[in-house]
Amino acid sequence: MASIKELFLSNVAQVVDNPSALVVERAEGVYLYDAENKPYLDLISGISVSNIGHCHPKVVHAVQDQVAKYMHLQVYGEFAVSPQAKLATKLLSKLNPCMGSVYFTNSGAEAIEGALKVAKRFTGRTELISFKDAYHGSTHGALSIQGSEEFKQGYYPLLPDTKILNYNKLDELKAITKRTAAVVVEAIQAEAGYIVPDPGYLLALRARTREVGALLILDEIQTGMGRTGNWFAHLDEGFCPDIMTLAKGFGGGMPLGAFVAPKHIMDVIKENPILGHITTFGGHPVSCAASLAAFEVLEENPEWMKEIPEKSAIIEAIMQHELITKVSGKGLMYCITMNDQFPVGNLISTLEDRGIITDYFLFAGNAFRITPPLSITTDELRTGLNTIIQTINDIRA
Ligand code: PMP
């Protein structure tokens, strides 16, 4: 009989040439386990999703409980679905009071699509501005604002009237004008290699968009749900985006996204025409129940967010090596860039053999990521990082 790996390689669509095809039997906390019960320390959280660890009992229970009550009911927005109403209320309670309305989606890309549509309707403009090496999803609209020509070139025509600026370059903000419908920006540029905004940069972007009447769409898809030490990264800077997008860790391990906006902005999708954005499974009751449980788990474990600066310091201290050329990031999202000659692919596969999971970035060159669940202990983190340094030495030898 064919193995799972063979069935995967022959029958499931492939998007790269040589996937590791690791077969995971189960996952718990910060570990994945294969069929031989070998543990793998998860340093990517698949990716930035399993913030509260895998299969947290509270989330598992919430899912089981909701599945037993009802799964799908009716396409978005008709019934008052209890897990959606409770989750929207919980999410808004964590945000600045300017935010007033949550639209639930299936994924991050769909959240971005909805946000772009709202921005076009609200402003009556079409120009969309984003940043070099930005990643906002793989659908046509999200791809149109992606900051990498290499990944876009096979898929034209895409949305017209898009413009790419360089992140962290204050002098380029004048390119945002009264023609601009929206500027879409990541709170930390994730797939570019965890590029942190310079102090004041996001505030300057906020001020410029407000000055010209463009909407600021803040993508917190990787940074949300505690990953930078706050519920959402922008809360540290105290500003209010016009639209915020969420996904990944937001679902507590289940597929869920959202775009969130002040009510007067969100309301443009309900008239002329009605049904401005609709989705059959967006805000699925089981996903919303899992997400609500994930919020409660984070509330019940406040030390996970409090300990993030200590864990960041551990990463910055241990990831020092003459072959490491750059350590960038914040919170529990770090990019380790290696010397150009170092075989990062070999490092990632050797680490997998040694029971450590890490991964590439889409646009960060010769680099790998450290994005563990927030529940990782300092000892587990140190052990994982020391194994990485040891493996770098072994590969160089
Ligand atoms: N925005 C960011 C910052 C992301 O990292 C991702 C996914 N990597 C997305 C949007 C798209 O999310 P999804 O894969 O759920 O469509």
Boltz pocket constraint, residues with backbone or C-beta under 6 A from the ligand:
constraints:
  - pocket:
      binder: B
      contacts: [[A, 106], [A, 107], [A, 108], [A, 109], [A, 110], [A, 135], [A, 136], [A, 137], [A, 138], [A, 186], [A, 188], [A, 190], [A, 191], [A, 219], [A, 221], [A, 222], [A, 247], [A, 248], [A, 257]]
      max_distance: 6.0
